[in-house]
Each structure stands twice: as structure tokens, then as C-alpha cells.
Amino acid sequence: MSPALTAELRKLRATRTTACAALVVLALSAALAAANVLLAGKEQNPDLDADTFHHIVRAPTMVLGFAMVVVGVLASAGEYRHNTIVPTLLAQPRRRAVVAAKLHAVATAGLVMALASAAVSTAVGLPLLASQDAPSADPGPMPSALLVLVATGVVYGLLGVGLGLLLRNQAVAMTTALVWWFVVERIAPAVLREPHAAKYLPGGAADAFVRLGDPSRTVSGQVAPWLGGVLLAAYALGLAVLATAALVRRDQT
């Protein structure tokens, strides 16, 4: 393990926001698991069936994604807020290596948080399903549910790092992410005069990807789930490249 990666992992462990984000994800994973079981068949919710368990596992996907955007932004833009970017670059003058270490560290955090979320959802969901005499879970979709959860945690974390490094301000980066998600993606089809444009944007790609391996919840007008995953990864990679170029060219003093 490189010294730069070790340093970034230590920063994440020492940051209270990382722990808070993890606790929120785990708490909501438990709450969503309970809600999926206890509210089944009520208020137009689907009845319990063999697919309920893998729906429980993937239920916290977008909560996890938002939490990892926050972690990624703070891991990158936080360096500018606390003026630690200069010592970081003095310790590792190769700026591309600094970006790579941040991406690697946040991706690792996303992986760990996703697996922890799946463990909590399982620990809460399985006993509740057993208590409700639910049909035996179908194990077939489980690998895709775990893949969706893990990939979302990793990719959204990378998006957060790229956005934070590019904008260098925590508040601006988080506001940009929220405005993009709730405003830009909603009005883009009207502005572009293309009603299907939204499905190719990051939010549309994410909405499609979370349905990977879950044909019962396929929505018309979306790209294929695998293509949504590819598009989302491409957006994260493109943002990381832009952030790296910005860090290399900027004067950080």
C-alpha cells in the first residue's frame, strides 16, 4: 500500500463525517428492510414473495449513493476548507498520485459501506420475513443486488471526489450536486427539446442501473440496466480526469 493511499485512508477514518454517513446508511438500511416487510401488501405496496429479500438488499442503494457523494466531496474539497491541500501535495508532489489515492480510498470506503449495508439489511430482513411466513427467497437475483449496491457506493464516491477537487469548495460542490439532481435533470429534456435526454444523464443512468437483475421493476423509457451502469461509470471517470487536470495545472498556494 502506497504512503499516499495510507494517508487518505487514515484521513477518512479520522473524519467524523465518514462515521456519521456510515451510521446513517446502516440505520436507514435497517429501517428500509423493516418497512419492506412490515408494509408489504398495505397501501398499494407489493405482497411478500420470493423476490422481496433481494429488494430489501438493494433498497438503500440511493441512500448509500448520496452518502458516498458527501464522503467524496469532503475527502477532496475538505482539503481546501481546512487548508491541508498544501501539506498533502508537499508530502506527495506527484499530483496525479494524490488524486489516485483519494479515488482509491473513497472507493474502498464505498465498498465497505455497501457490504455493511447489505449485512444489516440481511440481519433485519431475514428474521422479519421468517416471522411473516414469507415465501423462500429466490437466491438468483442476489449477486446482481449486491453488485448494484457495491457499484453505486464506489461510483458515487468517485463522483464526489471529482466534484470536490474540481470546485474546491464543499458548499458549492454539494449545492451543485443537489441542483443537478433535482433541477438540471428535470428540465434538461425541455431545454434540449428531447424528451428522452434524461435517461442518458447521470440520474437517469443511475435509475436504470439500480434495476439490474430485477426485471419485475423495469421502467419503460430507460436505457438497459447494464448500459446505465456503463454510463454512470463513464461520468465518474470523466469527472475524475477533469479534476486531475485541474489539480495538476492550478497553483495551490
C-alpha positions in Angstrom: 0.0 0.0 0.0 1.4 3.4 -1.0 2.1 6.1 1.6 -0.4 8.4 -0.2 -3.2 5.8 0.0 -2.4 5.0 3.6 -2.7 8.7 4.4 -6.0 9.1 2.6 -7.5 6.1 4.4 -6.4 7.5 7.8 -8.0 10.8 6.9 -11.3 9.1 6.2 -11.1 7.1 9.4 -10.4 10.3 11.4 -13.2 12.3 9.8 -16.4 12.3 11.8 -18.4 12.8 8.7 -17.4 9.4 7.4 -18.6 7.7 10.6 -21.8 9.7 10.6 -22.5 8.9 6.9 -21.9 5.2 7.7 -24.2 5.3 10.7 -27.0 7.0 8.7 -26.7 4.4 5.9 -26.8 1.5 8.3 -29.7 2.9 10.3 -31.7 3.6 7.1 -30.8 0.1 5.8 -32.4 -1.4 8.9 -35.4 0.9 8.6 -36.0 0.2 4.9 -35.6 -3.6 5.5 -38.3 -3.4 8.2 -40.5 -1.2 6.1 -40.3 -3.6 3.1 -41.5 -6.5 5.2 -44.0 -4.8 7.6 -45.7 -2.7 5.0 -45.9 -5.4 2.3 -49.4 -5.7 0.9 -50.5 -2.4 2.5 -51.1 1.0 0.9 -50.5 -0.4 -2.6 -47.2 -2.0 -1.7 -46.5 -5.4 -3.3 -47.1 -8.5 -1.3 -44.3 -10.6 0.1 -42.8 -13.0 -2.4 -39.6 -14.8 -3.3 -38.1 -11.5 -4.7 -38.7 -9.5 -1.5 -35.4 -10.3 0.0 -33.2 -9.0 -2.8 -35.4 -5.9 -3.0 -34.6 -5.4 0.7 -30.9 -5.7 0.0 -30.9 -3.1 -2.8 -33.4 -0.8 -1.1 -30.7 1.5 0.4 -28.9 2.0 -2.9 -29.6 5.6 -3.4 -29.2 6.5 0.3 -25.8 4.9 0.0 -25.0 6.8 -3.2 -25.9 10.2 -1.6 -23.8 9.4 1.5 -20.8 8.5 -0.6 -21.1 11.7 -2.6 -20.9 13.6 0.7 -17.9 11.5 1.8 -16.1 12.0 -1.6 -16.7 15.8 -1.6 -15.4 16.1 2.0 -12.4 14.0 1.2 -11.4 16.3 -1.6 -12.9 19.8 -1.1 -12.4 19.4 2.6 -8.6 19.7 1.9 -9.2 23.3 0.7 -11.6 24.2 3.5 -9.1 23.2 6.2 -6.1 24.3 4.1 -4.4 20.9 4.2 -4.0 20.6 0.5 -0.6 22.2 0.5 0.9 19.7 3.1 -0.8 16.9 1.2 1.0 18.0 -2.0 4.3 18.6 -0.2 4.1 15.0 1.1 3.3 13.7 -2.4 4.4 16.1 -5.1 3.0 13.9 -7.9 -0.5 15.3 -8.1 -1.9 12.5 -10.2 -0.8 10.1 -7.4 -2.7 12.2 -4.9 -5.9 12.1 -7.0 -5.5 8.3 -7.5 -5.0 7.8 -3.7 -8.2 9.8 -2.9 -10.2 7.9 -5.5 -8.9 4.6 -4.2 -9.5 5.4 -0.6 -13.1 6.7 -1.2 -13.8 3.7 -3.4 -12.7 1.4 -0.6 -15.0 3.3 1.8 -17.9 2.8 -0.6 -17.2 -0.9 -0.9 -17.0 -1.4 2.9 -20.2 0.7 3.5 -22.1 -1.2 0.8 -21.2 -4.6 2.3 -22.1 -3.3 5.8 -25.4 -2.1 4.5 -26.1 -5.5 2.9 -25.2 -7.2 6.2 -27.6 -5.0 8.2 -30.4 -5.4 5.7 -29.9 -9.2 5.8 -29.8 -9.3 9.6 -33.0 -7.3 9.9 -34.8 -8.6 6.8 -34.4 -12.3 7.1 -35.9 -12.7 10.7 -38.8 -10.4 9.8 -39.5 -12.4 6.6 -39.4 -15.6 8.6 -41.8 -14.1 11.2 -44.3 -13.2 8.4 -44.2 -16.7 6.8 -42.9 -15.2 3.6 -42.1 -17.5 0.6 -38.5 -18.8 0.5 -36.1 -16.2 -1.0 -35.0 -16.7 -4.6 -31.2 -16.6 -4.5 -30.9 -16.0 -8.2 -31.1 -12.1 -8.2 -28.8 -11.7 -5.1 -25.5 -11.3 -7.0 -26.9 -8.5 -9.1 -28.4 -6.8 -6.0 -25.0 -6.9 -4.3 -23.3 -5.7 -7.5 -25.7 -2.7 -7.7 -25.1 -1.8 -4.0 -21.3 -2.0 -4.2 -21.0 -0.3 -7.6 -23.3 2.5 -6.5 -21.2 3.1 -3.4 -18.0 3.1 -5.3 -19.0 5.2 -8.3 -20.9 7.8 -6.3 -17.9 8.2 -4.1 -15.7 8.8 -7.1 -18.2 11.3 -8.4 -17.9 13.1 -5.1 -14.1 13.2 -5.2 -14.1 14.5 -8.7 -16.7 17.2 -8.0 -14.9 18.3 -4.8 -11.5 18.6 -6.5 -12.9 20.4 -9.4 -14.9 23.0 -7.5 -12.6 23.1 -4.3 -15.5 24.3 -2.1 -17.6 21.9 0.0 -20.8 24.0 -0.1 -20.6 24.8 -3.8 -19.9 21.1 -4.6 -22.8 19.8 -2.6 -25.1 22.5 -3.9 -24.0 21.7 -7.4 -24.8 18.0 -6.9 -28.2 18.8 -5.4 -29.1 21.3 -8.1 -28.0 18.9 -10.8 -30.1 16.1 -9.4 -33.3 17.9 -8.6 -33.3 20.7 -11.2 -31.0 20.2 -14.2 -32.0 16.6 -14.8 -35.7 17.6 -14.6 -35.5 20.5 -17.0 -32.9 19.2 -19.4 -35.4 17.3 -21.7 -37.4 20.5 -22.1 -34.3 22.7 -22.7 -32.8 20.2 -25.2 -36.2 19.6 -26.7 -35.5 15.9 -26.5 -38.0 14.1 -24.1 -35.6 11.1 -23.8 -32.5 13.0 -23.0 -32.8 12.5 -19.2 -32.2 8.7 -19.5 -28.7 9.4 -20.7 -27.8 11.8 -17.8 -26.2 10.6 -14.6 -29.5 10.4 -12.7 -31.3 8.6 -15.5 -28.4 6.2 -15.8 -28.4 5.5 -12.1 -32.2 4.9 -12.1 -31.7 2.3 -14.8 -28.7 0.7 -13.2 -30.4 0.0 -9.8 -32.8 -2.3 -11.6 -30.0 -4.6 -12.8 -31.2 -8.2 -12.4 -34.7 -7.0 -11.3 -37.0 -7.3 -14.4 -40.1 -7.0 -12.2 -39.3 -3.3 -11.7 -38.2 -2.4 -15.2 -39.5 1.0 -16.3 -40.2 2.0 -19.9 -38.2 4.9 -21.3 -35.0 4.0 -19.6 -31.7 2.6 -21.0 -30.8 -1.0 -20.3 -29.6 -1.5 -16.7 -26.1 -2.6 -17.8 -25.9 0.5 -20.1 -26.9 2.7 -17.2 -24.0 1.3 -15.2 -21.6 1.9 -18.0 -22.8 5.5 -18.4 -22.6 6.2 -14.7 -19.0 4.8 -14.6 -18.1 6.9 -17.6 -19.4 10.1 -15.9 -17.3 9.3 -12.8 -14.2 8.6 -14.9 -14.7 11.8 -17.0 -15.1 13.9 -13.8 -12.0 12.3 -12.3 -10.0 13.1 -15.4 -11.2 16.8 -15.4 -10.4 17.0 -11.6 -6.9 15.6 -12.1 -6.2 18.1 -14.9 -7.4 20.9 -12.8 -5.3 19.9 -9.8 -2.2 19.5 -11.9 -2.5 22.9 -13.6 -3.6 25.0 -10.6 -1.4 26.9 -8.2 -2.4 25.6 -4.8 -0.6 28.2 -2.7 
